[in-house]
Amino acid sequence: MNCSCRTYKEAVMTDVFLTDAQIKLRGQTRDYMAQEVTPLAEKIDRDDVVPETLVRKLLAPPLRLTAMSVPKDYNGMGLSTLDVCVVAEQVGYACPALIPLVEIAQLFAHGLLFGGTEQQKKNYLTRLANGMVGCYALTDEGPGSDPAGMKSTAAKTEKGYVLNGRKRLVTFADISEFYILFAKTSPEKGGKGISGFILEGKPEGLVFESHAQTMGLRGHRAFNIRLDNLFVPEQNLLGKADEGLKLALEILNTTRISLAAGFTGLAAAAFDTAVKFAKQRTVAGKPIMENQAISFPLSELAARIDASRLLTYRVALMHDKGMRHKKETSLAKFYAAETLVSAVELASRVLGAYGASPDYPVERYLRDAFSWIAAQGTIEVQKLVVSREL
Ligand SMILES: Cc1cc2nc3c(=O)[nH]c(=O)nc-3n(C[C@H](O)[C@H](O)[C@H](O)COP(=O)(O)OP(=O)(O)OC[C@H]3O[C@@H](n4cnc5c(N)ncnc54)[C@H](O)[C@@H]3O)c2cc1C
C-alpha cells in the first residue's frame, strides 16, 4: 500500500474502515493538495481570494470537486459519501477556504438528487459534473437557525414565480452558474409553506448587495443578495411546492457529513503543527513535549480527532447503506466542530507567542475555525437535533 502518512498517523488509526481504493484516493488527494494548494494557502488568506486558475484546476481532473457526488449516469464521478469525506478531510487539512467549494457542490448535487425531476437532473447535474458551479441559498436575512421563519417570498404567477427578499452568506455565489434557493410560496403556512427553486445564470432581480467579510476562511467568498422581483419559470421549481423546508433539511442532513470531515482535517493540521513544535521547542534543556502539561492534552486531542473521524466515517457509511442517520449526522458535526475548536486553541497555547505569529499557520487556523463552525447549522442547533432524537 502506497501511503505517505502524516504525524497524526490517520492511516494506522482508521485504515481498517477504508477500502484500498479509498486509501489510494486519500493519498492522491493529499499529494495533490500538498503540491498545488498548500503553498498557496497563506496567500489565499492574505489576499482573501482563491485564484480563478486554482478553482478551475480543482474542478478539472483528477479532483473534479464539483463532480464527486454526481452519479456516473450524469457524467459524474459517482463517489460514495465516505469517498467524499476522505477527500474533504485532505482539503480541510491543506486549505479550509476551499472546503466551501466542496460543500456548495454537495449541497447543489444533493438538492437535485433528492428533489429534481429527471429532466432537471440531466440538465444541471451533467453541467455540474463538467466543472460548472452551483450554490445554495437558504439563510435569510433573519437567524439562520430558524429557516422556517424566513421572510423571502415567491408569489405564483401564470408562468412561474416572482421572488422577493434577502439571502445571506451565499457561498461562492459570484462564481456560481446555478443556485438552489428557498422562499415562501405560502407564507401563511410558516415552515410548511417554503419551496425550493433553481436559478440559472445571474437573472434580472438577483442583486448582489455585499461581500460578507470574515476574519477567517478568507478566500472563500460569501455574498448577501437581494431578490428584487426575480422571475423564476414554473419548470424551475425544485421538488413539490410548499415542501422546500423538508428538502432543505434533508440536503443538510447529508452534506453536514463531509463538512465534519473538513473540520477533522483542519483539527489534524493544527494538531500536527503543535506536536511538531512541542518536539522541537526546547525549554530549560528539554523539549516541551516531555512535560506532561503539554503531552497529555495532546494525547487527549489525538483521541478526539480519531473520534471525530470515526463518527464521520460511521455516518458516511450509514448514508451509503441507505440507513436513516439524522442523529448520527448531527453528532458527527457538532463533535467535529468542538474538536476543531479545542485543536486550534491547544495548538495556539503550545506554540506560546508563536501561536499568534503569522510565521506559523496556527493563528490562521484559529481564525478559520471560528469563521467556519456555524456553517450548515451551529453546534447548538446540532445538539438540538440530537436531543430531539434521544
Ligand atoms: C462559512 C459559512 C458559510 C455559509 N454558507 C452558507 C451558504 O452557502 N448558504 C446559506 O444559505 N447559508 C450559509 N451560511 C449560513 C449558516 O447556515 C448560518 O450562519 C447558520 O445557520 C447560523 O445562523 P446565524 O449565523 O444567523 O446564527 P443565529 O441563527 O442567529 O444563531 C445565533 C446563536 O444562537 C444559537 N441558537 C439559535 N437557536 C438556538 C436554539 N434553539 N437553542 C440554542 N441555541 C440556539 C446559535 O447556536 C448561535 O450560537 C454559512 C455560514 C458560514 C459560517
The ligand as a MOL file (V3000), in Angstrom:
LIG
                    3D

  0  0  0     0  0            999 V3000
M  V30 BEGIN CTAB
M  V30 COUNTS 53 58 0 0 0
M  V30 BEGIN ATOM
M  V30 1 C -18.5720 29.7760 6.4530 0
M  V30 2 C -20.0470 29.8660 6.2950 0
M  V30 3 C -20.6210 29.6100 5.0640 0
M  V30 4 C -22.0170 29.6860 4.9250 0
M  V30 5 N -22.5550 29.4460 3.6770 0
M  V30 6 C -23.8940 29.4790 3.5320 0
M  V30 7 C -24.4690 29.2270 2.2290 0
M  V30 8 O -23.7650 28.9780 1.2440 0
M  V30 9 N -25.8070 29.2810 2.1150 0
M  V30 10 C -26.6200 29.5430 3.1750 0
M  V30 11 O -27.8460 29.5320 2.9950 0
M  V30 12 N -26.1090 29.8000 4.4140 0
M  V30 13 C -24.7660 29.7850 4.6100 0
M  V30 14 N -24.2120 30.0490 5.8500 0
M  V30 15 C -25.0820 30.4620 6.9390 0
M  V30 16 C -25.2200 29.4280 8.0550 0
M  V30 17 O -26.0560 28.3960 7.6580 0
M  V30 18 C -25.7430 30.1860 9.2940 0
M  V30 19 O -24.6960 31.0380 9.7210 0
M  V30 20 C -26.1200 29.2590 10.4090 0
M  V30 21 O -27.2740 28.5490 10.0800 0
M  V30 22 C -26.3520 30.0280 11.7290 0
M  V30 23 O -27.1990 31.1260 11.5300 0
M  V30 24 P -26.8160 32.5620 12.1130 0
M  V30 25 O -25.4020 32.8040 11.8050 0
M  V30 26 O -27.8240 33.5160 11.5990 0
M  V30 27 O -26.9450 32.4140 13.6930 0
M  V30 28 P -28.2930 32.5120 14.5560 0
M  V30 29 O -29.3030 31.5920 13.9870 0
M  V30 30 O -28.6510 33.9340 14.6940 0
M  V30 31 O -27.8000 31.9480 15.9420 0
M  V30 32 C -27.1420 32.7650 16.9190 0
M  V30 33 C -26.7720 31.9130 18.1200 0
M  V30 34 O -27.9680 31.3980 18.7110 0
M  V30 35 C -27.8320 29.9980 18.8650 0
M  V30 36 N -29.1450 29.3530 18.7780 0
M  V30 37 C -30.0500 29.5180 17.7920 0
M  V30 38 N -31.1270 28.7380 18.0360 0
M  V30 39 C -30.8710 28.0660 19.1790 0
M  V30 40 C -31.5860 27.1140 19.9530 0
M  V30 41 N -32.7870 26.6890 19.5990 0
M  V30 42 N -31.0030 26.6400 21.0890 0
M  V30 43 C -29.7800 27.0710 21.4650 0
M  V30 44 N -29.0560 27.9760 20.7690 0
M  V30 45 C -29.5980 28.4660 19.6460 0
M  V30 46 C -26.8910 29.5700 17.7620 0
M  V30 47 O -26.3190 28.3220 18.0480 0
M  V30 48 C -25.9050 30.7030 17.7750 0
M  V30 49 O -24.9770 30.4840 18.8040 0
M  V30 50 C -22.8360 29.9950 6.0330 0
M  V30 51 C -22.2360 30.2510 7.2760 0
M  V30 52 C -20.8610 30.1860 7.4120 0
M  V30 53 C -20.2740 30.4620 8.7670 0
M  V30 END ATOM
M  V30 BEGIN BOND
M  V30 1 1 1 2
M  V30 2 1 2 3
M  V30 3 2 2 52
M  V30 4 2 3 4
M  V30 5 1 4 5
M  V30 6 1 4 50
M  V30 7 2 5 6
M  V30 8 1 6 7
M  V30 9 1 6 13
M  V30 10 2 7 8
M  V30 11 1 7 9
M  V30 12 1 9 10
M  V30 13 2 10 11
M  V30 14 1 10 12
M  V30 15 2 12 13
M  V30 16 1 13 14
M  V30 17 1 14 15
M  V30 18 1 14 50
M  V30 19 1 15 16
M  V30 20 1 16 17
M  V30 21 1 16 18
M  V30 22 1 18 19
M  V30 23 1 18 20
M  V30 24 1 20 21
M  V30 25 1 20 22
M  V30 26 1 22 23
M  V30 27 1 23 24
M  V30 28 2 24 25
M  V30 29 1 24 26
M  V30 30 1 24 27
M  V30 31 1 27 28
M  V30 32 2 28 29
M  V30 33 1 28 30
M  V30 34 1 28 31
M  V30 35 1 31 32
M  V30 36 1 32 33
M  V30 37 1 33 34
M  V30 38 1 33 48
M  V30 39 1 34 35
M  V30 40 1 35 36
M  V30 41 1 35 46
M  V30 42 1 36 37
M  V30 43 1 36 45
M  V30 44 2 37 38
M  V30 45 1 38 39
M  V30 46 1 39 40
M  V30 47 2 39 45
M  V30 48 1 40 41
M  V30 49 2 40 42
M  V30 50 1 42 43
M  V30 51 2 43 44
M  V30 52 1 44 45
M  V30 53 1 46 47
M  V30 54 1 46 48
M  V30 55 1 48 49
M  V30 56 2 50 51
M  V30 57 1 51 52
M  V30 58 1 52 53
M  V30 END BOND
M  V30 END CTAB
M  END
